[in-house]
Amino acid sequence: MQRTEPAVEKYKMVAELYNVRGEAARAGRIYEQLVRLSPLDADVRRRLISLLVSQGRTNEAINQHVDMAEAHKDQADLESARTTYAEALNLAQGPGGDKARAVQYVESFELCEYGKRPSMEEMDRIFPK
């Protein structure tokens, strides 16, 4: 067991308590610190993403998805990377999302899924004019 794991678990509990008490900003700051401390901890990152989405901070949540997908890709876990890029794409296409960045996520998704960039026809199908 790494030395940081017990600390991460304790901070998760503290962040969750702040969140339950309605202190989402404080909970968010703790989750952000935890992500820096333990960047590969998917649970921490998912909690942060959920909190960011609930606060309407969609682009920050998308950034967290992309960072997590990149970490999965670096570990050669392409299935998890693909799933996480798809989640980023869903957020980017929704309210408050950055539509232009969605193209980047489609390309990353396609690279993970099929090992190639999407064709213009595929892009037109995904992003109808």
Solvent accessible surface area in square Angstrom, and as a share of the most:
residue,aa,sasa,rsa
1,M,189,0.84
2,Q,124,0.55
3,R,229,0.84
4,T,53,0.31
5,E,80,0.36
6,P,60,0.38
7,A,38,0.30
8,V,6,0.03
9,E,93,0.42
10,K,131,0.56
11,Y,105,0.40
12,K,16,0.07
13,M,128,0.57
14,V,60,0.35
15,A,0,0.00
16,E,67,0.30
17,L,110,0.55
18,Y,36,0.14
19,N,54,0.28
20,V,115,0.66
21,R,160,0.58
22,G,62,0.60
23,E,49,0.22
24,A,28,0.22
25,A,60,0.46
26,R,107,0.39
27,A,0,0.00
28,G,2,0.02
29,R,132,0.48
30,I,20,0.10
31,Y,2,0.01
32,E,49,0.22
33,Q,99,0.44
34,L,3,0.01
35,V,15,0.08
36,R,173,0.63
37,L,85,0.43
38,S,27,0.18
39,P,67,0.42
40,L,109,0.54
41,D,31,0.16
42,A,38,0.30
43,D,61,0.31
44,V,0,0.00
45,R,12,0.05
46,R,101,0.37
47,R,80,0.29
48,L,0,0.00
49,I,12,0.06
50,S,70,0.45
51,L,9,0.04
52,L,3,0.01
53,V,64,0.37
54,S,89,0.57
55,Q,62,0.28
56,G,58,0.56
57,R,78,0.28
58,T,17,0.10
59,N,65,0.33
60,E,73,0.33
61,A,0,0.00
62,I,1,0.00
63,N,61,0.31
64,Q,32,0.14
65,H,10,0.05
66,V,20,0.11
67,D,72,0.37
68,M,5,0.02
69,A,0,0.00
70,E,64,0.29
71,A,20,0.16
72,H,30,0.13
73,K,77,0.33
74,D,121,0.63
75,Q,102,0.45
76,A,85,0.66
77,D,56,0.29
78,L,87,0.43
79,E,106,0.48
80,S,35,0.22
81,A,0,0.00
82,R,54,0.20
83,T,52,0.30
84,T,1,0.00
85,Y,1,0.00
86,A,28,0.22
87,E,49,0.22
88,A,0,0.00
89,L,25,0.12
90,N,105,0.54
91,L,38,0.19
92,A,0,0.00
93,Q,69,0.31
94,G,19,0.19
95,P,130,0.82
96,G,59,0.56
97,G,16,0.16
98,D,47,0.24
99,K,115,0.49
100,A,80,0.62
101,R,66,0.24
102,A,0,0.00
103,V,55,0.32
104,Q,93,0.41
105,Y,1,0.00
106,V,1,0.01
107,E,54,0.24
108,S,18,0.12
109,F,41,0.17
110,E,13,0.06
111,L,74,0.37
112,C,16,0.09
113,E,69,0.31
114,Y,132,0.50
115,G,61,0.59
116,K,92,0.39
117,R,147,0.54
118,P,16,0.10
119,S,55,0.36
120,M,146,0.65
121,E,146,0.65
122,E,42,0.19
123,M,23,0.10
124,D,61,0.32
125,R,167,0.61
126,I,46,0.23
127,F,52,0.22
128,P,107,0.67
129,K,217,0.92
